[in-house]
Amino acid sequence: MKRRTFVKNTGLAAGMIAATPLTANLFTGDNYDFPLMDLHVHITDQFTIEQAMKLAEERKVKFGIVEHPAAWAIRDDTDLKKYIDKLRKFPVFVGLQPMITGWDKNFSPDMLAKLDYVLMDPQTIPLGDGQYQRIWQLETYVEDTDAFMEKYMEHSLNILNKEPITIFGWPLFLPVCIARDYYTLWTKERMQQIISAAKVRNIAIEINDMAHTPHEKFIRMAKEQGLKFTFGSDSRNSNAGRLAYCKEVARSCNLQPEDFFVPERKS
């Protein structure tokens, strides 16, 4: 099942949770100011770019649009050029959201350089022989938690160390079946490994509004070590730009404008 179809059909958020100017707007509240941008918005036949622009204007949010480089979406340079050219007519940032490592082999460096950013998450874990564990799916089953975390960390660090990305999405997300052990499984050592790897390559950390991740402890650790953050709703509907969790945790962690990554819009 395609990821976009699964998210749409299952009401994923419930199961996981225990014409706008090109300059970023600021969310002001409780003496904190930070850019109000949602860099994880998807366009569909039911949620068009025109609808997204109307919503962005109403909510005073800057949108970044992403699509999956995949056989059923953007397959090659020709597809990517059409995608970029279509979105350049609108005041949005243009990005990709790859799901599989090695995705960039299907595109030329020149075309990839035309993107404003690339956001990738570690939710599609390779198991070998072309098989993957898709941990966002509600039916995901983890038999051995320690073995899963070892594989999950290996995959996450592989993305952070090797993939050509700008933003690390859905950080610290866990499958529903083991989410009750979130604070036990995400040890300080594991969190530091992710932070250190992201820092080496200046990769920003997404604060994900759908999954409510990462938590305050991780954000404070990352902030202290100089990492940048982005907001993302992973929305394909009118939830885009709401960002309630993002705004609340940013206030709690005293994030300031300089703590956020703002993409450079390419021509």
N, C-alpha and C positions, 0 to 999 in steps of 0.2 A: 504494500500500500504506500502511495506517495505520502511524504511527510505532511504536505499542506492539506491533503484530504483527511488524514488522520486527525490533525489538530482541529479541523473544522467540524468533523463528525462526532468527536468524542467529548467535546467540552473540556479540553485538556486542563485548563487552568484550575477548574474546580477540583480535579483529582490530584493536582500537584501541591496545592497550597495547604500544610497542617495549619490667494496669491500672497505669499509670505516673503518678507525680505530675506536676503541671503545671509545677513548677519544674524547671529544667534540672539534670541530673546533671553531675558533673564527672569528666572522665577524669584520673586522677592517674598520673603516671609520669615518671621522670627529672626530678623537681622542677618539672614543668609542670602547671598545672591549667587546663582549659578546658571549656566546656559540651559535653557529648556529645549532640548532636542531629543527626538526619538529616532535613533539611527537603525531601528530594526522593524521596519514596516514593509509588508508585502502587498503587492497589487494583484488583484484577481479580476475575473469577469464580473463578480458581484461587488467588488470594492475597487473602483477604477481610480486612475490617477486624478481625474477631475474631482471625484468625491473626496479623495485624500487631501487635495488642495483646499477644498472648502472647509474640511475639518481642521486642517492646520491653521487656517485663518481664524476660525472661531475660537480655537484653543490657544492661539498665539504660541504655537509650537513649530519648530523647524523639523522637517522630516528628512530622513535618509531612507531611500528605497533599496531593498535587496532582493535578489532572485538567486535561485540555486543553479550553479553550473552542473548540469546533469543531462542525461539522454532525453529526458522528458521536458526539459526547460531550455537552458542555454547550452548548446552542444559544442560550438566552435566559434572562431573569430567572426564569421558572418552573423551568427545569432547575437553575439556580444555587441557587435557594432550597431545592429538594429535596436537592441535594448538601450544602449547608451544614447543613441541619437534621439530616440523617442522621449527619454526622460530629460534630456538637456533643454527641452522646450519649457520645462517647468522649474521653479525655484526650489529644487531639492538636491540633496547629495545623492550620488549614484554609487551603489556598492554591489558586491556579490556576497553570498553566503554559501560557501562550499560545505559539503557534508563528508566527503571522502578524501583521504590523504592522496596526494599526487594528482589532484584535480587540474592543476595548472598546466599539465603536459598537453592539454587539448587547446591551449591558447598561446598566441605569440606574446613575447614580452612587450611589444609595442602596444598591442590592444589592452593588455592588463594595466599598462601605465596610464591609460585613459580613465580608469576608475578612480573614484575619490577615496575608497577604502575597501577592505575585505574583512568581513566578520566570519569567524569560524568557531564552532563549538565542538566539544568532544563527545557528543551524544551518540554517534554512530561508531561503535567500537569494532575494528576488524578482528575476526575470529580465525581467519585463514580460509583457503579454498573458496574465496569470493563470498564468504558468509559474514554477516554483521549482526551485532547485538544493538538494537535500537532502543536505548534506555529511556526515551521519553514515552514510549508506549506503556499504557497502563497495565498490560498483561505481562510485562517484563518480569522474569523470575530469576532471582539470584540464589543459587544453591550454596555457594561458599563465599561468604562476604569478604574474607581476607583475600582470597584469590581474585575476586572481582575488583577490589580496590587496587590491588597490585597491577592488574591489567589496565584499569581505568587511569591510574596515574601514569603508566607507561605511555598510553595513548595521548593523554593530555600534554605530557612533556614533549612527545614527538611533534605534536602540532605547534607548540610554543617554540621549539628549537629549530624546526625545519620548514614549516609551511609558510608561504608568502602571505602573511596576514597582518592586519592592522589592529584588529580588536578580537579579544578572546571572549566568546559569548557563552551564556549560561554557566558561568563559573560556579563550581561546587554543587551543581545539581546532582541529586541522587535518585535512582529509581524509586517509585512509590513503595515498593515492597521492603526497602531498607531505610526509608527516609526517617523513620522514628529514631534511628541511631545517628542522625546527622552530626550532632555535636561531639559524639564519641569518635566517629569515623574520620571527621575532618580535624585531625590532630594539628598542632602547631607546626610540626615537622612537614606534614604534607602541604599545608597552606604555604609555608615558606618556600618549598620547592617550586610551586606554581608562581609565586611572586618573584622569586629570583630569576626564573626562566623568562618571564615576561619583561623584567627590567633589562635584561641583557639586550633584548631586541626592541625595546621601547614599544611594547605591545600594550594597548589600553585594555582595561578590564570593563566589561559590560555589567552594569547593574540591571538585572532582568526583572521587569515588572510582572511578568506572567508567573515565573517560578519563585519570585521573592528570594532571589539569590544574587550575590553572596550576602552573608550576614555581617553585622556591624564589626565583629572582631576582625574578620578578614579585611574589610574595607579600611579599618583603622591601621592595620598592619601595612597594607599596600600604600596607603597615603603617607605614612611615616617614611616609607622607602622610596617615595617620589613617583609612584605609578600614577597614570592618568585614568580617568573613568569616562564611560558613556552611559546614557540611558537607552534602554530598549524594551519595547512592549512585545515584540514578535507577534504583531497583530496583522490580521487580514480583514479587519472590520472596524466598526466605530470605537473599538477600544484603543485604537492608535492615539497616542498623545496624552492619554489620561495620566499614566505614570505615578499613581498614588504612592506605591511602595518606594519607587525611586526617589521621589521628592522627600518623603518622610525619613528614609535612611540617610539621605544626603544631608538633611538638616541635623539629624542626630550625630552624624560624624563630622559636622562642621566643614563640609566640603565648600571650597571657594572656586571662583571662576578659573583660577590657575590650576586647579586639580582636574580639569576636564580636557579631553582630547576633542578638538574641533577639526574635522577634515578640511583639506584644501580642495576647493571645487576646481576641477580641471576644465579646460576649455574644450 
